Amino acid sequence: MIKTLDTETLKISNKIISPTAFYFQVGDALLNKKPLSTVRMGDGENLLYKDCLRAHLDDKQRTTVKSQTEEWRKKLGINGISYKELKKRIEIAANTCTHFAPSISGLVMPEYNLFNLFAERNVYIDNFFVNVWDFNQKANLYNCAQHVLFIHRNVYTADAIQNNLKKYLGVKVSFIKLDNWKETKTVIKRAQDSDAKLVLFSGGPAGKYMSPEIAQSNKVVLDIGNAADYWTFHNYVPK
């Protein structure tokens, strides 16, 4: 989609760092053992956060989230959370991570636009870096880290990345299972205690705040969300 951009949107578009530029920043952080945290958000977080804001105005912020269907909420790991708690977690994630990556589709599609919902940033990251980086780029990061921590709800996805990275790169992958928002505090503690330098996580809207928390233990934390399969080397063909 293309459309005329207003002055503010053009200003925001000029602040977005490309996937390649961000790749070099992540590599620098790994090499120099600097903490780095990313948070990606899209239409799901846009919908949920605005529902939280409306609930706050209606003074119902303590009630549980009712957005969409129960199946959808369970899939995102937010079933049973209150509007107040979800709002707090989304705000912590967006405002305290070192690198915020709201969907760039928000420049032209309102349902994806998160740029003006949180504290203004000097720069943003192109959220599609998780899809754009190729095998060699990911392999470089994996090899640099040597130990990767994978946080996800799907054990089969974890098995794939553990087996493939060991087979093709000789890189160790540890796994912490995360099913829903109630488990995040335990996961944060376990992740901070890990000696892995690189953390890949899919935490859902209520788990994204984990990224800056985990990074405090001097780790590079990448929010790969529903792009996790691209990171498992499941269709890698060695050259």
C-alpha positions as CSV (number, residue, x, y, z in Angstrom):
1,M,0.0,0.0,0.0
2,I,1.2,3.5,-0.8
3,K,-0.5,6.7,0.3
4,T,0.3,10.4,1.0
5,L,2.1,10.8,4.3
6,D,1.4,13.8,6.6
7,T,4.3,15.7,8.0
8,E,4.4,13.8,11.3
9,T,4.3,10.4,9.6
10,L,7.2,11.5,7.3
11,K,9.1,12.6,10.4
12,I,8.6,9.2,12.0
13,S,9.6,7.3,8.9
14,N,12.9,9.1,8.8
15,K,13.7,7.7,12.3
16,I,13.4,4.1,11.4
17,I,16.6,2.1,11.4
18,S,17.0,-0.5,8.7
19,P,17.2,-4.3,9.4
20,T,20.9,-4.3,8.2
21,A,21.9,-1.3,10.4
22,F,20.2,-3.0,13.4
23,Y,22.0,-6.2,12.6
24,F,25.3,-4.5,13.0
25,Q,24.2,-2.9,16.3
26,V,23.1,-6.3,17.7
27,G,26.5,-7.8,16.6
28,D,28.3,-5.0,18.3
29,A,26.3,-5.6,21.5
30,L,27.2,-9.3,21.5
31,L,30.9,-8.8,20.8
32,N,31.2,-6.1,23.5
33,K,28.9,-7.8,26.1
34,K,26.5,-4.8,26.2
35,P,22.8,-5.2,27.2
36,L,20.3,-4.7,24.4
37,S,16.6,-5.3,24.5
38,T,14.1,-5.3,21.7
39,V,10.3,-5.1,21.7
40,R,8.2,-5.6,18.6
41,M,4.5,-4.7,18.4
42,G,1.8,-4.9,15.8
43,D,-2.0,-4.9,15.3
44,G,-2.6,-7.2,18.3
45,E,-0.9,-4.9,20.7
46,N,-2.6,-1.9,19.1
47,L,-6.0,-3.5,19.6
48,L,-5.3,-4.6,23.2
49,Y,-3.7,-1.4,24.4
50,K,-6.6,0.7,23.1
51,D,-9.0,-1.7,24.8
52,C,-7.0,-1.2,28.0
53,L,-7.3,2.6,27.6
54,R,-11.0,2.4,27.1
55,A,-11.4,0.1,30.1
56,H,-9.4,2.7,32.2
57,L,-11.8,5.5,31.1
58,D,-14.8,3.3,32.1
59,D,-13.2,2.6,35.5
60,K,-13.2,-1.1,34.7
61,Q,-9.4,-1.5,34.6
62,R,-9.4,-4.2,37.2
63,T,-11.7,-6.5,35.2
64,T,-10.2,-9.3,33.1
65,V,-9.5,-8.7,29.4
66,K,-12.4,-9.7,27.1
67,S,-10.9,-8.7,23.8
68,Q,-11.6,-11.0,20.9
69,T,-12.3,-14.7,21.7
70,E,-11.1,-16.9,24.5
71,E,-9.2,-19.0,22.0
72,W,-7.4,-15.9,20.7
73,R,-6.5,-14.8,24.2
74,K,-5.2,-18.2,25.2
75,K,-3.1,-18.3,22.0
76,L,-1.5,-14.9,23.0
77,G,-1.1,-16.0,26.6
78,I,-3.2,-13.3,28.1
79,N,-6.4,-15.1,29.1
80,G,-7.4,-14.1,32.7
81,I,-5.1,-11.0,32.9
82,S,-6.7,-7.7,34.0
83,Y,-6.9,-4.6,31.8
84,K,-4.8,-2.7,34.4
85,E,-2.0,-5.3,34.5
86,L,-1.9,-5.7,30.7
87,K,-1.8,-1.9,30.2
88,K,1.1,-1.6,32.7
89,R,3.1,-4.4,31.0
90,I,2.7,-3.1,27.5
91,E,3.8,0.4,28.6
92,I,6.8,-1.0,30.4
93,A,7.8,-3.0,27.3
94,A,7.4,-0.1,24.9
95,N,8.9,2.6,27.1
96,T,11.9,0.9,28.7
97,C,13.3,-1.4,26.0
98,T,16.5,0.0,24.4
99,H,15.1,-0.7,20.9
100,F,11.4,-0.3,20.1
101,A,10.1,-1.8,16.9
102,P,6.5,-1.0,16.2
103,S,5.2,-2.3,13.0
104,I,6.2,0.0,10.1
105,S,2.9,-0.9,8.5
106,G,1.5,1.6,11.0
107,L,2.9,4.4,8.7
108,V,0.0,3.7,6.3
109,M,-2.4,1.4,8.2
110,P,-4.1,2.8,11.3
111,E,-4.7,-0.6,12.9
112,Y,-0.9,-1.1,13.1
113,N,0.0,2.4,14.2
114,L,1.7,2.3,17.6
115,F,4.1,5.2,17.0
116,N,2.1,7.8,18.9
117,L,0.8,5.6,21.7
118,F,4.0,5.6,23.8
119,A,6.9,7.8,24.7
120,E,8.5,9.3,21.6
121,R,11.8,7.8,20.5
122,N,14.7,9.3,18.6
123,V,14.9,6.2,16.5
124,Y,12.8,3.1,15.9
125,I,13.7,-0.3,14.5
126,D,12.2,-1.9,11.4
127,N,10.1,-4.7,13.0
128,F,10.6,-6.9,10.0
129,F,14.3,-7.5,10.8
130,V,13.2,-10.9,12.1
131,N,12.1,-11.9,8.6
132,V,14.8,-10.1,6.7
133,W,18.0,-11.3,8.3
134,D,19.3,-14.3,6.3
135,F,20.9,-17.6,7.4
136,N,24.4,-16.2,7.4
137,Q,23.5,-13.2,9.5
138,K,21.7,-15.3,12.1
139,A,24.6,-17.8,12.0
140,N,27.0,-15.0,12.7
141,L,25.1,-14.0,15.8
142,Y,24.7,-17.6,17.0
143,N,28.4,-18.3,16.5
144,C,29.3,-15.1,18.4
145,A,27.0,-16.0,21.3
146,Q,27.8,-19.7,21.4
147,H,25.0,-20.2,23.9
148,V,21.5,-19.1,23.0
149,L,18.5,-19.0,25.3
150,F,15.1,-19.7,23.6
151,I,11.9,-18.7,25.3
152,H,8.7,-20.0,23.6
153,R,5.5,-21.9,24.3
154,N,6.1,-24.6,21.6
155,V,8.3,-27.5,22.6
156,Y,8.6,-28.7,19.1
157,T,9.9,-25.4,17.9
158,A,12.4,-25.5,20.7
159,D,13.5,-29.0,19.7
160,A,14.0,-27.8,16.1
161,I,16.3,-24.9,17.1
162,Q,18.2,-26.9,19.6
163,N,18.9,-29.8,17.2
164,N,19.6,-27.6,14.1
165,L,22.0,-25.2,15.8
166,K,23.9,-28.0,17.4
167,K,24.0,-29.9,14.1
168,Y,25.0,-27.1,11.8
169,L,26.9,-24.7,14.0
170,G,27.8,-26.5,17.2
171,V,26.0,-23.9,19.2
172,K,24.2,-24.7,22.5
173,V,20.6,-23.7,22.9
174,S,18.8,-23.7,26.2
175,F,15.0,-23.6,26.4
176,I,12.5,-22.1,28.8
177,K,8.8,-22.8,28.2
178,L,6.4,-19.9,28.5
179,D,2.7,-20.6,28.2
180,N,1.0,-17.5,29.6
181,W,1.4,-14.2,31.5
182,K,1.4,-15.8,34.9
183,E,4.7,-17.4,34.3
184,T,6.7,-14.4,33.3
185,K,8.3,-13.5,36.6
186,T,9.7,-17.0,37.0
187,V,10.9,-17.0,33.4
188,I,12.7,-13.6,33.9
189,K,14.6,-15.0,36.9
190,R,15.6,-18.1,35.1
191,A,16.7,-16.2,32.0
192,Q,18.7,-13.7,34.1
193,D,20.5,-16.6,35.8
194,S,21.4,-18.2,32.5
195,D,24.9,-17.7,31.0
196,A,23.5,-17.4,27.5
197,K,24.5,-14.2,25.8
198,L,21.7,-14.1,23.2
199,V,18.1,-14.5,24.1
200,L,15.4,-15.2,21.6
201,F,11.8,-14.9,22.9
202,S,8.2,-15.1,22.0
203,G,6.3,-13.7,25.0
204,G,3.0,-12.4,23.7
205,P,1.6,-9.0,24.5
206,A,1.8,-9.5,28.3
207,G,5.3,-11.0,28.1
208,K,7.1,-8.4,26.1
209,Y,8.1,-6.4,29.2
210,M,10.5,-9.3,29.9
211,S,12.9,-8.1,27.3
212,P,14.3,-5.1,29.2
213,E,14.2,-7.0,32.4
214,I,16.2,-9.9,31.1
215,A,18.7,-7.6,29.3
216,Q,19.7,-6.1,32.7
217,S,21.8,-9.2,33.2
218,N,24.0,-8.1,30.3
219,K,22.3,-10.0,27.6
220,V,21.1,-9.3,24.0
221,V,17.4,-10.0,23.9
222,L,15.5,-10.2,20.6
223,D,11.7,-10.3,20.4
224,I,11.1,-12.7,17.5
225,G,7.4,-13.3,18.2
226,N,5.6,-15.4,15.6
227,A,8.6,-15.4,13.3
228,A,10.3,-18.0,15.5
229,D,10.3,-20.6,12.8
230,Y,12.6,-18.4,10.6
231,W,15.2,-18.7,13.4
232,T,15.3,-22.5,13.8
233,F,17.3,-23.3,10.6
234,H,14.5,-25.8,9.7
235,N,15.1,-25.4,6.0
236,Y,18.8,-24.6,6.1
237,V,20.9,-26.1,3.3
238,P,24.7,-26.0,4.2
239,K,26.9,-24.7,1.5
